[in-house]
Amino acid sequence: MSSSISWALKGWVDELGMRAACAAAGFIHASLTAVALESCIVMFILVLLGTTLTLTFHPWTKRLSDLCLFVLLASLLVLSPALTPFTVFNFEPYEAKHFNFDNQTSYPTFPPLLLENETLTTGGPWFKDSNGRYLLLRGVNLGGAVKLPAGPKDGATWLNETQGFWAGQRDVSFVGRPFPLEEADEHLGRLRAWGLSFVRLLVTWEAVEHAGPGEYDQAYLDYLLALVRKCSAHGLTVFVDPHQDVWSRFTGGSGAPGWTLEAAGFDLEALDASGAAITHQGHGDPLPPMIWGTNNW
């Protein structure tokens, strides 16, 4: 007998808690979405009435409690027809027309990752500011496009169909990766408008030294410097990532220039045929399912 009463009491308490939590959440949501004060008071009365009626065991009072909750939720839909995360927290979706990219002062004011004259330091696995405070980085990668050259065929040089792919592997350019310099203000301004303050900028060895040992692409270095300066002007802290995947784009990844493989005695055109590497240019489209990180089936 006592066990039955305990189970009945537990079920009643669980139901009461569920109804109260649902009603309270609706009331809080109504307050956050700036519903009229009078409406909030009415909803609060409904919350009290609904939870009070649940204190009895009579079936019709529970049904009336359900009705109170239904009226509460229905009124939220009527009084707040545009319930979105943006309206709840008073955010507005990004629209390019809100910002004049020629005028940096027109951006919303979000705090930068580092204050002026502060430096980024490390401590164990963490980045820290000059005062030793841990930094939580909020930003993006820039970006996947940097792994492929921008010319001479606008990024198509990684496909075997491109004329002179093998013979011209030293005569490429990464200027404009991840995007042309004239588009930088638009992209970087958008990132700051979203509240981001950090950029992981990927740079491959091939982009810097594709022509041969000690032959540096000065045009690319000038582009890279100009891009970093634009990031700084927009309040973005930059981490330059010397990036590579599976050594090189000639071995199925990205990073090192082709001449590094030639210097070790490899024939670039025979890498795929010999089974030394699975490459996109050797295999063709589509690539089969594979473990890309280890360049293996």
Beta strands, then each sheet from edge to edge (+ up, - down):
strand 1: 121-123
strand 2: 126-128
strand 3: 139-142
strand 4: 198-204
strand 5: 237-243
sheet 1: 1+ 2-
sheet 2: 3+ 4+ 5+
end
